[in-house]
Amino acid sequence: MQLKNAPFGPLVLAAMALPGVVHVSAHAENAPEQGLVGLRFLNYQDSQPGWKRVTVNSPSFLLVAPIGRDWGLEATATVDHVSGATPRYHSNVSGASTMDDERKAGDLKVTRYFQRASVSLGGAYSTEHDYLSRAFSLAGTLASDDNNTTWNAGFGHAGDKIDPTDGGYDGNVADERKRTNDFIVGVTQAVTGDDLVQANLTHSRSTGYLNDPYKALDVRPSERRQTALLLRWNHHFAGDGSTLRSSYRAYNDSWQVKASTLQLEWVKPVGGGVSLTPLLRYYTQSAASFYADPVYDTTLGAPFPVGWDANAYNSLDQRLSAFGAFTLGLKLQWAVDALWTFDLKGEAYQQRGEWRAGGEGSKGLEPFKARMVQVGISRKF
């Protein structure tokens, strides 16, 4: 089961993703003064009307440790158990294939801290029975003399091997390769004592095998260039100690997918070391230039779309359709004492074609729903 092309919505992809090839925090980095160990468990379920599709159970482990005064180490390990039924085209139930697979992933990052700068080197590894991914990253930060401004830049490279079960949908796919290079530049600015803003520009170029081998008639370009601008603003309310976190992300790629994401979180302390964080996220995207709606040729029948051309790019993958999506979430965090922290988080996601902003969404697709529950505990040392 090829996880990176599995039929998951943005909710689970965000929750399950292999730790980023390029990552930057929303604040100037400093050497960790204490270590931290954490355990988390994620449960995910997605569905369409009358049909439960994919279930994921995923325990993970986190370690953050200082090494002397100027070095820090971060490591994560994750095991994802994925089961369910995936459609071979659009949301077709009769053509769905069953799967039961396990993904093991881990990453390690070492950071050297200077007076106003840091340099990080990281590596990541992910394996499942039909997909293998290796990645490395190099990133750095530089702060101004007053530490109110921090610039960041980074580069990452990932190499993937795809070897689908029984050769995929048509039985002809084996030992395919994919390469991805990621770049990031950004700046974080403390505007006031209560306001922090950040801008990150990322660019990614993937080449090689980019099809979904388990979907019918799925033939995509062998290159994909992706660019995104992420803007963040965090405002702290001194009166009640709460913080509003807002972000906007604009995205476009060479497959003509254009997307926007708006997210709001409100971190509200309620006493006794407990805080509640409600979340609202809206996502909208246009369709890829080669995506075809579920309107099938009257002569050939499903899954052949009207105007199907065997010599052209085609995809019936609903993740490349035009749609809008809402996510509602709530997180409870309890600082039990100076060392122990407990958290519980839930999110509900739904996407529909008619919810797309700025134009018509793709027609003929069933509403897609997902829900995620995550529980975690951590201890400083």
C-alpha positions in Angstrom: 0.0 0.0 0.0 1.6 3.2 -1.2 1.0 5.6 1.7 2.0 8.8 0.0 -0.6 8.3 -2.6 -3.2 6.8 -0.3 -6.7 8.4 -0.5 -6.4 10.4 2.7 -7.8 13.9 3.1 -5.6 16.9 4.2 -6.5 16.2 7.8 -4.8 12.8 8.1 -1.9 13.9 5.8 -1.1 16.7 8.1 -1.4 14.4 11.2 0.6 11.5 9.7 3.1 13.2 7.5 6.7 12.1 7.9 8.4 14.9 9.8 9.0 17.7 7.3 12.1 17.8 5.1 12.2 21.5 5.9 10.8 22.8 9.2 10.8 26.1 10.9 9.3 27.1 14.2 7.3 30.3 14.8 9.8 31.8 17.1 13.6 32.4 17.3 15.3 29.1 18.3 17.4 28.7 21.4 19.2 25.7 22.8 16.8 23.6 24.9 17.4 24.0 28.6 15.6 20.8 29.4 14.9 17.5 27.7 11.5 16.2 26.9 10.0 12.8 26.1 6.5 12.4 24.7 4.1 9.6 23.6 1.1 10.1 21.3 -1.6 8.0 19.8 -3.6 9.0 16.8 -6.8 7.3 15.5 -8.2 8.4 12.1 -11.3 7.3 10.2 -12.6 8.6 6.8 -15.8 7.8 5.1 -18.3 8.6 2.3 -22.1 8.1 2.5 -22.7 4.5 3.5 -19.1 3.5 3.3 -16.3 3.6 5.9 -13.1 3.8 4.0 -9.7 4.1 5.7 -8.8 3.6 9.4 -5.4 4.6 10.8 -4.0 3.8 14.2 -0.6 5.5 14.9 1.5 5.6 18.1 4.5 7.9 18.0 7.4 8.8 20.2 9.2 12.2 20.6 12.6 13.0 22.2 14.1 16.5 22.6 17.4 16.5 24.4 20.1 19.2 25.1 23.7 18.1 24.4 25.9 20.3 26.4 25.3 24.1 26.2 25.2 24.6 22.5 23.8 21.5 20.9 20.3 20.0 20.7 18.8 16.7 19.4 15.3 16.0 18.3 14.0 12.5 17.3 10.7 11.0 16.4 9.5 7.5 15.7 6.1 6.6 14.3 4.2 3.4 13.4 1.1 3.7 11.3 -1.3 0.8 10.9 -3.5 1.5 7.9 -6.6 -0.6 6.9 -9.7 -0.3 4.9 -10.9 0.0 1.4 -9.6 2.5 -1.3 -11.5 3.3 -4.5 -9.8 2.6 -7.8 -11.5 5.6 -9.3 -13.4 8.5 -7.9 -15.6 7.2 -5.0 -16.5 3.9 -6.7 -17.4 1.3 -4.1 -17.6 -1.8 -6.3 -14.0 -1.2 -7.5 -12.6 -0.6 -4.1 -9.5 -2.6 -3.1 -8.9 -3.7 0.5 -5.6 -3.0 2.3 -3.9 -3.7 5.6 -0.4 -2.3 5.9 2.0 -0.9 8.4 4.4 2.1 7.9 7.4 2.7 10.1 9.0 6.1 10.1 11.6 8.1 12.0 13.6 11.2 11.8 16.6 12.7 13.6 17.8 16.3 13.8 20.9 17.7 15.4 21.2 21.5 15.9 24.2 23.7 16.8 23.2 26.9 18.5 25.3 30.1 18.4 24.6 33.5 20.1 22.2 34.7 17.4 22.1 31.8 15.0 21.5 28.0 14.6 22.4 25.3 12.0 20.4 22.1 11.8 21.1 18.8 10.0 18.4 16.2 9.8 17.6 12.9 8.3 14.3 10.9 7.9 13.4 7.4 6.9 10.0 5.8 6.1 9.2 2.3 5.0 6.2 0.1 4.2 5.9 -3.0 2.0 5.5 -1.0 -1.3 7.1 2.3 -0.5 10.5 3.4 0.8 11.5 7.0 1.5 14.8 8.5 2.6 15.4 12.3 3.2 17.9 14.7 4.6 17.7 18.5 5.4 19.9 21.4 6.2 18.5 24.5 7.7 19.7 27.7 9.5 18.4 30.7 11.4 19.9 34.1 12.1 18.6 36.7 14.6 19.0 40.4 14.7 21.0 42.1 17.4 17.9 42.8 19.5 16.5 39.2 18.8 13.2 40.7 17.5 13.8 39.5 13.9 14.8 36.0 12.9 15.6 35.0 9.3 15.5 31.3 8.3 16.5 29.3 5.2 16.6 25.6 4.5 17.0 22.9 1.9 15.8 19.3 1.8 16.0 16.3 -0.5 13.9 13.1 -0.5 14.4 10.0 -2.6 11.5 7.5 -2.8 11.2 4.0 -4.2 7.7 2.8 -5.3 7.1 -0.9 -5.8 3.3 -1.5 -5.6 1.7 -4.8 -4.7 1.1 -7.0 -7.7 2.3 -4.2 -10.0 -0.5 -1.8 -9.1 -3.8 -1.4 -10.9 -2.6 -2.6 -14.3 0.1 -5.0 -13.0 2.9 -3.2 -14.8 4.5 -0.9 -12.2 7.7 -2.0 -10.4 10.7 -0.4 -8.8 9.8 3.2 -9.8 11.6 6.2 -8.4 10.7 9.7 -7.2 13.0 12.6 -6.2 12.0 15.8 -4.4 14.0 19.0 -3.6 12.5 21.5 -1.1 13.6 25.0 -0.4 12.4 27.5 2.2 13.1 31.1 3.2 11.4 33.1 5.8 11.3 35.8 8.5 9.8 36.0 11.9 9.2 39.4 13.5 8.2 40.4 17.0 6.1 43.5 16.2 5.1 44.2 19.8 5.4 42.5 23.1 2.1 40.7 22.3 2.3 40.3 18.5 4.5 37.9 16.5 4.3 37.6 12.7 6.0 35.2 10.3 6.3 34.8 6.5 7.6 31.6 4.9 8.1 31.0 1.1 8.6 27.4 0.1 9.3 25.8 -3.3 9.3 22.1 -4.1 10.2 20.2 -7.3 9.4 16.5 -7.7 10.4 14.4 -10.6 10.0 10.7 -11.5 7.0 8.5 -11.0 4.2 10.7 -9.7 1.2 8.5 -10.6 -1.0 6.6 -8.2 -0.4 3.0 -9.2 -3.6 1.7 -7.5 -5.9 4.0 -9.5 -7.4 3.3 -12.9 -6.2 5.4 -15.9 -3.9 7.5 -13.6 -1.2 9.0 -15.8 0.4 12.2 -14.5 3.3 14.4 -15.6 6.7 13.3 -14.4 7.4 16.7 -12.9 5.6 18.8 -10.3 6.7 22.2 -9.2 4.9 23.6 -6.0 5.1 27.0 -4.5 3.5 28.2 -1.3 3.4 31.4 0.8 2.6 31.0 4.5 1.7 34.0 6.7 1.2 33.7 10.4 0.1 36.2 13.1 0.0 35.3 16.8 -1.6 37.9 19.2 -1.4 37.5 23.0 -4.1 39.0 25.2 -2.5 40.1 28.4 -5.8 40.5 30.2 -6.8 36.8 30.3 -3.6 35.2 29.0 -5.2 33.8 25.9 -3.5 33.8 22.4 -5.1 34.0 19.0 -3.1 32.1 16.3 -4.0 32.9 12.7 -2.5 31.8 9.4 -3.1 32.0 5.7 -1.4 29.8 3.1 -1.5 30.5 -0.7 -0.4 27.6 -3.0 -0.1 26.9 -6.7 1.7 24.2 -8.7 2.6 23.3 -12.3 -0.5 20.9 -12.5 -2.6 24.1 -12.3 -3.9 23.4 -8.8 -4.4 26.6 -6.9 -5.3 26.5 -3.2 -5.8 28.6 -0.1 -6.0 27.7 3.5 -7.2 30.0 6.4 -6.8 28.8 9.9 -7.7 30.3 13.3 -6.8 28.9 16.8 -7.6 30.4 20.2 -5.5 29.2 23.1 -7.6 29.9 26.2 -6.3 29.2 29.7 -9.2 28.0 32.0 -7.3 27.5 35.3 -5.6 24.7 37.1 -3.0 24.4 34.3 -5.7 23.6 31.8 -6.1 25.4 28.4 -8.6 24.8 25.6 -7.8 25.5 22.0 -10.7 25.5 19.5 -9.7 25.4 15.8 -11.4 26.4 12.6 -9.8 25.8 9.2 -11.1 26.4 5.7 -9.4 25.0 2.6 -10.2 25.5 -1.1 -8.6 24.3 -4.3 -9.0 24.3 -8.1 -8.7 21.0 -10.0 -5.6 19.8 -11.8 -5.6 20.4 -15.5 -5.9 16.7 -16.3 -8.5 15.7 -13.6 -11.8 14.3 -15.0 -15.1 14.4 -13.3 -17.2 11.2 -12.9 -19.0 11.5 -16.2 -18.2 8.4 -18.1 -18.1 7.6 -21.8 -21.4 6.1 -22.9 -19.7 3.5 -25.2 -16.7 2.5 -23.1 -18.4 2.9 -19.7 -16.8 3.5 -16.3 -14.1 4.4 -15.5 -13.4 6.0 -18.9 -14.3 9.7 -18.8 -15.9 11.6 -21.6 -13.2 12.6 -24.1 -10.7 10.1 -22.7 -7.4 10.1 -24.6 -5.0 7.2 -23.9 -2.0 9.4 -25.0 -2.8 12.3 -22.7 -2.5 12.8 -18.9 -5.5 11.6 -17.0 -6.5 11.3 -13.3 -9.7 10.2 -11.6 -8.3 10.9 -8.2 -10.7 13.1 -6.2 -7.9 14.7 -4.3 -7.0 16.5 -7.6 -10.6 17.7 -8.0 -11.9 21.2 -7.2 -13.4 21.4 -3.7 -13.7 23.2 -0.5 -13.3 21.8 3.0 -13.9 22.8 6.6 -12.1 21.4 9.7 -13.4 22.0 13.3 -11.1 21.0 16.1 -10.7 21.3 19.9 -7.6 20.6 22.0 -7.4 20.2 25.7 -4.0 20.6 27.3 -3.3 20.1 31.0 0.1 21.0 32.6 -0.2 18.6 35.5 2.9 20.1 37.2 6.3 21.5 36.2 7.3 18.3 34.5 4.2 16.4 33.2 1.8 17.6 30.4 -1.3 15.8 29.1 -3.2 16.7 25.9 -6.3 15.5 24.0 -7.2 16.7 20.5 -10.1 16.0 18.2 -10.8 17.2 14.6 -13.7 16.7 12.2 -13.1 17.3 8.5 -15.6 17.5 5.6 -15.1 18.4 1.9 -17.5 19.0 -0.9 -17.2 20.3 -4.4 -19.8 23.1 -3.9 -17.8 24.5 -1.0 -15.0 25.7 -3.3 -14.4 29.4 -3.2 -14.0 31.6 -6.3 -15.5 29.2 -8.8 -17.4 26.0 -9.3 -16.3 22.8 -7.7 -16.0 19.4 -9.3 -19.4 17.7 -9.7 -20.6 14.2 -9.1 -18.4 13.4 -6.1 -19.9 12.1 -2.8 -19.1 14.3 0.3 -15.9 13.1 2.0 -15.7 13.1 5.8 -12.9 12.3 8.2 -12.4 12.5 12.0 -9.2 12.4 14.0 -8.6 11.9 17.7 -5.1 12.2 19.3 -4.0 11.7 22.9 -0.6 12.5 24.2 1.6 12.7 27.3 5.0 14.3 27.8 7.6 14.7 30.6 10.5 17.2 30.9 13.7 16.0 32.3 
